[in-house]
Amino acid sequence: MIKIIMAIIVSIIISGCNSTKPAQFSKIQFQTVDAKDAILVQTGNEKLYCVKCGMDLVKFYKTSHTAEQDSTKYQYCSLHCLEEHLGEGVTLKNPKVVDVSSLKLISVTEAYYVVGSSKRGTMTRISKYAFKNLSDAKDFQLQYGGEIMNFNSARKKAQEDFKHYRR
């Protein structure tokens, strides 16, 4: 009986897989770009990974943020991780975010964030995607929903992720 059940389970697993990758990873995520298109600012062995959570920066590039402290450049997979670092009391300078349309880094003060779209967020349930041009943000909003706001407002939304365990 156990052999029959195991055979059925294996059969279901094999018939459900049409590639070598698990089903949940067969589609490329919206946040992901080709490695050649990603601007990575960190150096050394950890260049490819978020300084806070270790997530792959190319895989989560479209939500990526950067900042500097002294001569060290940091890169984060998301506004969530940037906010986590700021919440530790560090002073960061020159924060930037990826413009979803051009894939270039822009100052967060120039960005129009679309917050709460139907596109999956990174490190949060409430997505936050940034655009240099208001028209691009509006086009994205029309297609995927969400609210357009500036960096400070988007940052307040990110801070809500921490309200349960920050004092």
Backbone as a printed PyTorch tensor [residue, N CA C, xyz], in Angstrom:
tensor([[[  0.8190,  -1.1940,   0.0000],
         [  0.0000,   0.0000,   0.0000],
         [  0.8710,   1.2690,   0.0000]],

        [[  1.9050,   1.2780,   0.8380],
         [  2.7950,   2.4410,   0.9060],
         [  3.4760,   2.6530,  -0.4350]],

        [[  3.8830,   1.5580,  -1.1130],
         [  4.5280,   1.6790,  -2.4270],
         [  3.5790,   2.3070,  -3.4420]],

        [[  2.3220,   1.9530,  -3.3810],
         [  1.3350,   2.5070,  -4.3080],
         [  1.1580,   4.0020,  -4.0450]],

        [[  1.0410,   4.3950,  -2.7750],
         [  0.8900,   5.8160,  -2.4230],
         [  2.1150,   6.5940,  -2.8700]],

        [[  3.3020,   6.0590,  -2.6130],
         [  4.5420,   6.7300,  -3.0280],
         [  4.5970,   6.8630,  -4.5440]],

        [[  4.1830,   5.8320,  -5.2680],
         [  4.1860,   5.8770,  -6.7320],
         [  3.2320,   6.9660,  -7.2360]],

        [[  2.0810,   7.0930,  -6.5990],
         [  1.1180,   8.1280,  -6.9840],
         [  1.7020,   9.5120,  -6.7300]],

        [[  2.3090,   9.6930,  -5.5630],
         [  2.9100,  10.9900,  -5.2280],
         [  4.0060,  11.3450,  -6.2210]],

        [[  4.8850,  10.4050,  -6.5230],
         [  5.9650,  10.6490,  -7.4910],
         [  5.3860,  10.9680,  -8.8610]],

        [[  4.3570,  10.2430,  -9.2530],
         [  3.7160,  10.4930, -10.5470],
         [  3.1310,  11.8940, -10.6230]],

        [[  2.4830,  12.3350,  -9.5440],
         [  1.9060,  13.6790,  -9.5020],
         [  3.0020,  14.7290,  -9.5880]],

        [[  4.0710,  14.5100,  -8.8400],
         [  5.1800,  15.4610,  -8.8470],
         [  5.8040,  15.5470, -10.2310]],

        [[  6.0680,  14.4050, -10.8340],
         [  6.7000,  14.3910, -12.1630],
         [  5.7900,  15.0050, -13.2110]],

        [[  4.5160,  14.6810, -13.1960],
         [  3.6030,  15.2260, -14.2110],
         [  3.3830,  16.7220, -14.0350]],

        [[  3.5390,  17.2210, -12.8220],
         [  3.3570,  18.6490, -12.5780],
         [  4.5620,  19.4840, -12.9130]],

        [[  5.6730,  18.8600, -13.1820],
         [  6.9120,  19.5980, -13.4680],
         [  7.2250,  19.4960, -14.9450]],

        [[  7.2800,  20.6280, -15.6200],
         [  7.6520,  20.6340, -17.0220],
         [  9.0140,  21.2730, -17.2280]],

        [[  9.7330,  21.5270, -16.1260],
         [ 11.0990,  22.0330, -16.2080],
         [ 11.8480,  21.5510, -14.9840]],

        [[ 13.1240,  21.8860, -14.9250],
         [ 13.9270,  21.4670, -13.7830],
         [ 13.7550,  22.3900, -12.5970]],

        [[ 13.0690,  23.5050, -12.7690],
         [ 12.8520,  24.4540, -11.6830],
         [ 11.5110,  24.1770, -11.0230]],

        [[ 11.3970,  24.4280,  -9.7070],
         [ 10.0920,  24.2900,  -9.0560],
         [  9.0730,  25.2310,  -9.6970]],

        [[  7.8150,  24.8550,  -9.6520],
         [  6.7630,  25.6140, -10.3230],
         [  6.7220,  27.0700,  -9.8860]],

        [[  6.9120,  27.3590,  -8.5900],
         [  6.7930,  28.7290,  -8.1260],
         [  7.9330,  29.6090,  -8.6360]],

        [[  9.0050,  29.0170,  -9.1660],
         [ 10.1230,  29.8010,  -9.6650],
         [ 10.2200,  29.7630, -11.1900]],

        [[  9.2490,  29.1570, -11.8590],
         [  9.3420,  29.0270, -13.3060],
         [  9.1200,  30.3540, -14.0200]],

        [[  8.4290,  31.2870, -13.3920],
         [  8.2410,  32.6190, -13.9740],
         [  9.2350,  33.5750, -13.3510]],

        [[  9.7510,  34.4670, -14.1590],
         [ 10.6430,  35.4890, -13.6280],
         [  9.7960,  36.5170, -12.8930]],

        [[ 10.2420,  36.8980, -11.7110],
         [  9.5220,  37.8820, -10.9160],
         [  9.6330,  39.2630, -11.5600]],

        [[  8.6570,  40.0970, -11.3040],
         [  8.6520,  41.4580, -11.8430],
         [  9.8960,  42.2290, -11.4160]],

        [[ 10.3700,  42.0130, -10.1930],
         [ 11.5070,  42.7570,  -9.6590],
         [ 12.8350,  42.3840, -10.3220]],

        [[ 12.8980,  41.2480, -10.9950],
         [ 14.1410,  40.6950, -11.5190],
         [ 14.5300,  41.3180, -12.8560]],

        [[ 15.8440,  41.5350, -13.0290],
         [ 16.3980,  42.0240, -14.2910],
         [ 17.5590,  41.1180, -14.6950]],

        [[ 18.0170,  41.2610, -15.9420],
         [ 19.2450,  40.5890, -16.3520],
         [ 20.4060,  41.2010, -15.5830]],

        [[ 21.3580,  40.3820, -15.1980],
         [ 22.4980,  40.8550, -14.4120],
         [ 23.2150,  42.0050, -15.1060]],

        [[ 23.2600,  41.9990, -16.4230],
         [ 23.9500,  43.0630, -17.1670],
         [ 23.2550,  44.4130, -17.0190]],

        [[ 21.9920,  44.4230, -16.6310],
         [ 21.2290,  45.6690, -16.4940],
         [ 21.2330,  46.2260, -15.0720]],

        [[ 21.7340,  45.4660, -14.1290],
         [ 21.7160,  45.8820, -12.7250],
         [ 22.9460,  46.7390, -12.4040]],

        [[ 22.7000,  47.8490, -11.7340],
         [ 23.7790,  48.6940, -11.2270],
         [ 23.9830,  48.3180,  -9.7700]],

        [[ 25.1370,  47.7390,  -9.4730],
         [ 25.4470,  47.3050,  -8.1160],
         [ 26.5720,  48.1790,  -7.5720]],

        [[ 26.3700,  48.7600,  -6.4000],
         [ 27.3190,  49.7440,  -5.8740],
         [ 28.2640,  49.1900,  -4.8200]],

        [[ 27.9420,  48.0380,  -4.2570],
         [ 28.7930,  47.4710,  -3.2180],
         [ 30.0040,  46.8050,  -3.8540]],

        [[ 31.0170,  46.5360,  -3.0390],
         [ 32.2110,  45.8600,  -3.5210],
         [ 32.4430,  44.5990,  -2.7010]],

        [[ 33.3370,  43.7780,  -3.1720],
         [ 33.7090,  42.5880,  -2.4290],
         [ 32.7990,  41.4060,  -2.6620]],

        [[ 32.9510,  40.4090,  -1.8120],
         [ 32.2160,  39.1520,  -1.9480],
         [ 30.7120,  39.3060,  -1.7820]],

        [[ 30.2740,  40.3360,  -1.0850],
         [ 28.8540,  40.5260,  -0.8070],
         [ 28.1760,  41.4920,  -1.7720]],

        [[ 28.8500,  41.8370,  -2.8480],
         [ 28.3480,  42.8210,  -3.8110],
         [ 26.9330,  42.4980,  -4.3260]],

        [[ 26.6310,  41.2500,  -4.4770],
         [ 25.3630,  40.8230,  -5.0750],
         [ 24.2030,  40.7070,  -4.0890]],

        [[ 24.4600,  40.9940,  -2.8030],
         [ 23.4560,  40.6950,  -1.7890],
         [ 23.0960,  41.9020,  -0.9340]],

        [[ 21.8260,  41.9810,  -0.5600],
         [ 21.3330,  43.0410,   0.3190],
         [ 22.1290,  43.0270,   1.6160]],

        [[ 22.5820,  44.2070,   2.0130],
         [ 23.3970,  44.3320,   3.2170],
         [ 22.6290,  43.9550,   4.4840]],

        [[ 21.3210,  44.0400,   4.4870],
         [ 20.5200,  43.7280,   5.6780],
         [ 20.0100,  42.2840,   5.7020]],

        [[ 19.4380,  41.8130,   4.6130],
         [ 18.7770,  40.5030,   4.6580],
         [ 19.4680,  39.4370,   3.8190]],

        [[ 20.3980,  39.8420,   2.9700],
         [ 21.1320,  38.8840,   2.1590],
         [ 20.4490,  38.4600,   0.8740]],

        [[ 19.3180,  39.0700,   0.5400],
         [ 18.6170,  38.6840,  -0.6850],
         [ 19.4070,  39.1210,  -1.9190]],

        [[ 19.2120,  38.4140,  -3.0020],
         [ 19.8950,  38.6540,  -4.2700],
         [ 19.4570,  39.9950,  -4.8600]],

        [[ 20.4030,  40.9080,  -5.0620],
         [ 20.0750,  42.2510,  -5.5510],
         [ 19.6550,  42.2820,  -7.0140]],

        [[ 20.0870,  41.3290,  -7.8150],
         [ 19.6550,  41.2700,  -9.2140],
         [ 18.2250,  40.7530,  -9.2730]],

        [[ 17.9320,  39.7640,  -8.4690],
         [ 16.5830,  39.1810,  -8.4420],
         [ 15.5420,  40.1870,  -7.9380]],

        [[ 15.9580,  41.0700,  -7.0330],
         [ 15.0420,  42.0590,  -6.4660],
         [ 15.5030,  43.4790,  -6.8130]],

        [[ 15.9770,  43.6290,  -8.0330],
         [ 16.6000,  44.8860,  -8.4460],
         [ 15.6190,  46.0580,  -8.5410]],

        [[ 14.4390,  45.8380,  -9.0650],
         [ 13.5070,  46.9520,  -9.3060],
         [ 12.9960,  47.6080,  -8.0320]],

        [[ 13.2810,  47.0280,  -6.8790],
         [ 12.9280,  47.6560,  -5.6060],
         [ 14.1860,  48.0640,  -4.8330]],

        [[ 15.3260,  48.0110,  -5.4900],
         [ 16.6170,  48.2560,  -4.8480],
         [ 16.8220,  49.7280,  -4.4910]],

        [[ 17.4830,  49.9380,  -3.3630],
         [ 17.8690,  51.2610,  -2.8690],
         [ 19.3500,  51.2320,  -2.5180]],

        [[ 20.0010,  52.3770,  -2.5670],
         [ 21.4020,  52.4890,  -2.1530],
         [ 21.5530,  53.6810,  -1.2190]],

        [[ 22.6340,  53.6790,  -0.4560],
         [ 22.9790,  54.8100,   0.4080],
         [ 24.4440,  54.6620,   0.7940]],

        [[ 24.9880,  55.7420,   1.3710],
         [ 26.3950,  55.7510,   1.7480],
         [ 26.5400,  56.1380,   3.2180]],

        [[ 27.5780,  55.6040,   3.8200],
         [ 27.9770,  56.0040,   5.1650],
         [ 29.4930,  56.0880,   5.1520]],

        [[ 30.0100,  57.2910,   5.3970],
         [ 31.4380,  57.5470,   5.2480],
         [ 31.8340,  57.1770,   3.8110]],

        [[ 32.7690,  56.2880,   3.6230],
         [ 33.1620,  55.9170,   2.2600],
         [ 32.5680,  54.5780,   1.8330]],

        [[ 31.6750,  54.0280,   2.6430],
         [ 31.0750,  52.7240,   2.3450],
         [ 29.7410,  52.9140,   1.6400]],

        [[ 29.5680,  52.1800,   0.5430],
         [ 28.2950,  52.1980,  -0.1890],
         [ 27.5300,  50.9310,   0.1490]],

        [[ 26.2540,  51.1190,   0.4530],
         [ 25.3730,  50.0070,   0.7930],
         [ 24.2780,  49.8770,  -0.2660]],

        [[ 23.8330,  48.6460,  -0.4780],
         [ 22.7010,  48.4180,  -1.3700],
         [ 21.7240,  47.4800,  -0.6840]],

        [[ 20.4570,  47.8030,  -0.8540],
         [ 19.3630,  47.1000,  -0.1880],
         [ 18.4080,  46.5580,  -1.2380]],

        [[ 17.7710,  45.4540,  -0.9390],
         [ 16.8090,  44.8640,  -1.8740],
         [ 15.5020,  45.6490,  -1.9110]],

        [[ 15.3040,  46.5200,  -0.9120],
         [ 13.9920,  47.1600,  -0.7810],
         [ 14.0570,  48.3680,   0.1380]],

        [[ 13.0190,  49.1720,   0.0830],
         [ 12.8750,  50.2830,   1.0240],
         [ 12.7460,  49.7250,   2.4430]],

        [[ 12.1630,  48.5830,   2.5900],
         [ 12.0380,  47.9270,   3.8950],
         [ 13.4160,  47.7540,   4.5480]],

        [[ 14.3720,  47.2080,   3.8090],
         [ 15.7060,  46.9670,   4.3710],
         [ 16.4740,  48.2670,   4.5900]],

        [[ 16.2990,  49.2500,   3.7090],
         [ 16.8980,  50.5650,   3.9470],
         [ 16.3460,  51.1380,   5.2510]],

        [[ 15.0540,  51.0600,   5.4370],
         [ 14.4190,  51.5800,   6.6500],
         [ 14.8820,  50.8080,   7.8840]],

        [[ 15.0800,  49.5150,   7.7440],
         [ 15.5890,  48.7350,   8.8740],
         [ 16.9670,  49.2480,   9.2940]],

        [[ 17.8220,  49.5330,   8.3290],
         [ 19.1580,  50.0480,   8.6290],
         [ 19.0610,  51.4260,   9.2820]],

        [[ 18.2170,  52.2910,   8.7570],
         [ 18.0290,  53.6220,   9.3450],
         [ 17.4910,  53.5170,  10.7690]],

        [[ 16.6610,  52.5360,  11.0170],
         [ 16.0870,  52.3310,  12.3340],
         [ 17.1020,  51.9090,  13.3890]],

        [[ 18.2740,  51.5120,  12.9460],
         [ 19.3450,  51.1410,  13.8660],
         [ 20.1360,  52.3640,  14.3170]],

        [[ 19.7130,  53.5380,  13.8660],
         [ 20.3480,  54.7770,  14.2950],
         [ 21.5310,  55.2240,  13.4590]],

        [[ 21.7440,  54.5960,  12.3130],
         [ 22.8470,  55.0100,  11.4520],
         [ 22.4570,  56.2650,  10.6640]],

        [[ 23.4480,  57.0220,  10.2470],
         [ 23.2120,  58.1760,   9.3940],
         [ 23.7030,  57.8170,   8.0000]],

        [[ 22.7850,  57.7750,   7.0630],
         [ 23.1200,  57.4360,   5.6890],
         [ 22.9650,  58.6670,   4.8130]],

        [[ 23.8080,  58.7590,   3.7960],
         [ 23.7680,  59.8960,   2.8820],
         [ 23.4690,  59.4280,   1.4700]],

        [[ 22.9980,  60.3680,   0.6640],
         [ 22.7960,  60.1690,  -0.7670],
         [ 21.9420,  58.9380,  -1.0940]],

        [[ 20.7850,  58.7890,  -0.4750],
         [ 19.9530,  57.6250,  -0.7900],
         [ 19.4140,  57.6920,  -2.2180]],

        [[ 19.4540,  56.5410,  -2.8710],
         [ 18.9580,  56.4280,  -4.2450],
         [ 18.0620,  55.2070,  -4.3520]],

        [[ 17.2820,  55.2020,  -5.4140],
         [ 16.3650,  54.1050,  -5.6910],
         [ 16.4230,  53.8090,  -7.1880]],

        [[ 16.0760,  52.6030,  -7.5500],
         [ 16.0270,  52.2360,  -8.9640],
         [ 14.7490,  52.7740,  -9.5840]],

        [[ 14.8990,  53.4860, -10.6960],
         [ 13.7580,  53.9020, -11.5120],
         [ 13.3250,  52.6720, -12.3100]],

        [[ 12.1290,  52.2000, -12.0790],
         [ 11.6480,  50.9820, -12.7230],
         [ 11.7000,  51.0870, -14.2510]],

        [[ 11.4790,  52.2700, -14.7880],
         [ 11.4360,  52.4220, -16.2430],
         [ 12.8110,  52.3460, -16.8960]],

        [[ 13.7920,  53.0250, -16.3270],
         [ 15.1260,  53.0750, -16.9500],
         [ 16.1170,  52.1040, -16.3250]],

        [[ 15.8170,  51.5840, -15.1390],
         [ 16.6830,  50.7110, -14.3470],
         [ 17.9330,  51.4310, -13.8440]],

        [[ 17.9120,  52.7600, -13.8800],
         [ 19.0270,  53.5590, -13.3770],
         [ 18.7220,  54.0210, -11.9540]],

        [[ 19.7780,  54.3000, -11.2050],
         [ 19.6080,  54.8270,  -9.8590],
         [ 19.3110,  56.3220,  -9.9220]],

        [[ 18.3020,  56.7390,  -9.1620],
         [ 17.9330,  58.1470,  -9.0730],
         [ 17.8380,  58.5330,  -7.5940]],

        [[ 17.9680,  59.8040,  -7.3110],
         [ 17.8050,  60.2670,  -5.9360],
         [ 16.3790,  59.9810,  -5.4740]],

        [[ 16.2400,  59.5690,  -4.2160],
         [ 14.8970,  59.3040,  -3.6980],
         [ 14.0460,  60.5760,  -3.6940]],

        [[ 14.6880,  61.7500,  -3.6600],
         [ 13.9290,  63.0060,  -3.6550],
         [ 13.3040,  63.2880,  -5.0150]],

        [[ 13.7910,  62.6520,  -6.0730],
         [ 13.2340,  62.8130,  -7.4260],
         [ 12.1580,  61.7780,  -7.7370]],

        [[ 12.0290,  60.7730,  -6.8970],
         [ 11.2140,  59.6060,  -7.2220],
         [  9.7390,  59.7940,  -6.8920]],

        [[  8.9250,  59.2150,  -7.7430],
         [  7.4870,  59.0570,  -7.4940],
         [  7.2910,  57.5800,  -7.1820]],

        [[  6.8920,  57.2810,  -5.9690],
         [  6.6770,  55.8970,  -5.5510],
         [  5.2180,  55.5230,  -5.7890]],

        [[  5.0120,  54.3300,  -6.3450],
         [  3.6750,  53.7520,  -6.4130],
         [  3.6300,  52.6960,  -5.3110]],

        [[  2.8150,  52.9500,  -4.3120],
         [  2.7690,  52.1270,  -3.1110],
         [  1.4530,  51.3470,  -3.0750]],

        [[  1.5610,  50.0370,  -2.8720],
         [  0.3750,  49.2050,  -2.7420],
         [ -0.1940,  48.7150,  -4.0550]],

        [[  0.6360,  48.5610,  -5.0760],
         [  0.1570,  48.0410,  -6.3550],
         [ -0.0950,  46.5360,  -6.2390]],

        [[ -0.6310,  45.9540,  -7.3030],
         [ -0.8540,  44.5060,  -7.3120],
         [  0.4220,  43.7330,  -7.5960]],

        [[  1.4910,  44.4060,  -7.9730],
         [  2.7870,  43.7400,  -8.1510],
         [  3.3420,  43.4200,  -6.7730]],

        [[  3.9190,  42.2670,  -6.6510],
         [  4.4360,  41.7910,  -5.3680],
         [  5.5170,  42.7200,  -4.8330]],

        [[  5.4830,  42.9550,  -3.5390],
         [  6.4960,  43.7510,  -2.8770],
         [  7.7170,  42.9130,  -2.5260]],

        [[  8.7660,  43.5970,  -2.0930],
         [  9.9770,  42.9210,  -1.6390],
         [ 10.1220,  43.1730,  -0.1430]],

        [[ 10.1560,  42.1170,   0.6370],
         [ 10.2870,  42.1560,   2.0970],
         [  9.0670,  42.7760,   2.7850]],

        [[  7.9670,  42.8840,   2.0770],
         [  6.7640,  43.4890,   2.6280],
         [  5.5540,  43.0680,   1.7990]],

        [[  4.3940,  43.1480,   2.3880],
         [  3.1550,  42.8630,   1.6490],
         [  2.7000,  44.0670,   0.8380]],

        [[  3.1880,  45.2480,   1.2000],
         [  2.7960,  46.4760,   0.5060],
         [  3.9240,  46.8820,  -0.4380]],

        [[  3.7110,  46.6970,  -1.7250],
         [  4.7620,  46.9740,  -2.7010],
         [  5.0720,  48.4650,  -2.7900]],

        [[  6.3260,  48.7410,  -3.1650],
         [  6.7860,  50.1270,  -3.3290],
         [  7.7270,  50.1590,  -4.5180]],

        [[  7.2590,  50.7230,  -5.6250],
         [  8.0530,  50.8480,  -6.8510],
         [  8.2420,  52.3250,  -7.1660]],

        [[  9.4450,  52.6930,  -7.6120],
         [  9.7840,  54.1000,  -7.8310],
         [  9.9800,  54.4120,  -9.3140]],

        [[  9.6430,  55.6410,  -9.6610],
         [  9.7620,  56.1220, -11.0370],
         [ 10.3050,  57.5430, -11.0300]],

        [[ 11.1430,  57.8510, -11.9970],
         [ 11.6550,  59.2090, -12.1180],
         [ 10.5950,  60.1390, -12.6960]],

        [[  9.8160,  59.6290, -13.6330],
         [  8.8060,  60.4460, -14.3190],
         [  7.4140,  60.1460, -13.7760]],

        [[  6.6970,  61.2090, -13.4630],
         [  5.3300,  61.0620, -12.9600],
         [  4.4570,  60.3140, -13.9630]],

        [[  4.6640,  60.5570, -15.2480],
         [  3.8440,  59.8790, -16.2600],
         [  4.0610,  58.3600, -16.2210]],

        [[  5.3000,  57.9250, -15.9810],
         [  5.5590,  56.4870, -15.8610],
         [  4.8730,  55.9170, -14.6160]],

        [[  4.9150,  56.6670, -13.5270],
         [  4.2500,  56.2300, -12.2930],
         [  2.7460,  56.1170, -12.5160]],

        [[  2.1740,  57.0910, -13.2190],
         [  0.7320,  57.0560, -13.4890],
         [  0.3560,  55.8870, -14.3900]],

        [[  1.1920,  55.6040, -15.4060],
         [  0.9310,  54.4590, -16.2880],
         [  0.9580,  53.1520, -15.4950]],

        [[  1.9570,  53.0080, -14.6230],
         [  2.0750,  51.8200, -13.7750],
         [  0.8570,  51.7130, -12.8540]],

        [[  0.4730,  52.8370, -12.2610],
         [ -0.6780,  52.8720, -11.3600],
         [ -1.9580,  52.4630, -12.0850]],

        [[ -2.1440,  52.9440, -13.3000],
         [ -3.3340,  52.5770, -14.0780],
         [ -3.4030,  51.0730, -14.3160]],

        [[ -2.2540,  50.4750, -14.5680],
         [ -2.2240,  49.0480, -14.8590],
         [ -2.2790,  48.1780, -13.6020]],

        [[ -1.6140,  48.6090, -12.5170],
         [ -1.4590,  47.7450, -11.3490],
         [ -2.0360,  48.3040, -10.0480]],

        [[ -2.5940,  49.5140, -10.1030],
         [ -3.1560,  50.1050,  -8.8990],
         [ -2.0950,  50.7080,  -8.0050]],

        [[ -2.4990,  51.0790,  -6.8130],
         [ -1.5840,  51.6810,  -5.8530],
         [ -1.7840,  53.1790,  -5.7540]],

        [[ -1.0150,  53.7760,  -4.8740],
         [ -1.0940,  55.2120,  -4.6130],
         [  0.2630,  55.8420,  -4.9090]],

        [[  0.2570,  56.9700,  -5.5970],
         [  1.4960,  57.6660,  -5.9090],
         [  1.8390,  58.6030,  -4.7520]],

        [[  3.1020,  58.5030,  -4.2980],
         [  3.5510,  59.3490,  -3.1960],
         [  5.0500,  59.6160,  -3.3040]],

        [[  5.5260,  60.5500,  -2.4940],
         [  6.9500,  60.8670,  -2.4830],
         [  7.6910,  59.9020,  -1.5390]],

        [[  9.0170,  60.0680,  -1.4720],
         [  9.8500,  59.1790,  -0.6600],
         [  9.4440,  59.1960,   0.8090]],

        [[  9.2360,  60.3780,   1.3740],
         [  8.9150,  60.4510,   2.7970],
         [  7.6270,  59.7070,   3.1230]],

        [[  6.6410,  59.8180,   2.2740],
         [  5.3830,  59.0950,   2.4990],
         [  5.5670,  57.5910,   2.3200]],

        [[  6.3440,  57.2060,   1.3020],
         [  6.6280,  55.7770,   1.0890],
         [  7.4230,  55.2200,   2.2670]],

        [[  8.3320,  56.0230,   2.7920],
         [  9.1380,  55.6080,   3.9410],
         [  8.2390,  55.3850,   5.1700]],

        [[  7.2490,  56.2470,   5.3530],
         [  6.3140,  56.0540,   6.4730],
         [  5.5740,  54.7300,   6.3350]],

        [[  5.2110,  54.3800,   5.1040],
         [  4.5640,  53.0780,   4.8730],
         [  5.5180,  51.9420,   5.2230]],

        [[  6.7930,  52.0930,   4.8630],
         [  7.7870,  51.0670,   5.1900],
         [  7.9750,  50.9540,   6.6970]],

        [[  7.8910,  52.0640,   7.3980],
         [  8.0490,  52.0510,   8.8590],
         [  6.9460,  51.2430,   9.5290]],

        [[  5.7800,  51.1620,   8.8950],
         [  4.6800,  50.3840,   9.4560],
         [  5.0330,  48.9050,   9.5700]],

        [[  5.9670,  48.4280,   8.7250],
         [  6.3970,  47.0380,   8.8040],
         [  7.0350,  46.7300,  10.1590]],

        [[  7.5690,  47.7540,  10.8240],
         [  8.3410,  47.5580,  12.0410],
         [  7.5670,  47.9110,  13.3140]],

        [[  6.3530,  48.3820,  13.2000],
         [  5.6300,  48.8770,  14.3710],
         [  5.4050,  47.8050,  15.4300]],

        [[  5.4370,  46.5440,  15.0300],
         [  5.1750,  45.4680,  15.9790],
         [  6.3870,  45.1220,  16.8380]],

        [[  7.5940,  45.4620,  16.3560],
         [  8.7500,  45.0750,  17.1570],
         [  9.7680,  46.1730,  17.3750]],

        [[  9.4660,  47.3980,  16.9920],
         [ 10.3280,  48.5510,  17.3050],
         [  9.7340,  49.2900,  18.4750]],

        [[ 10.5670,  49.8170,  19.3190],
         [ 10.0540,  50.6040,  20.4550],
         [ 10.3230,  52.0410,  20.2470]]])
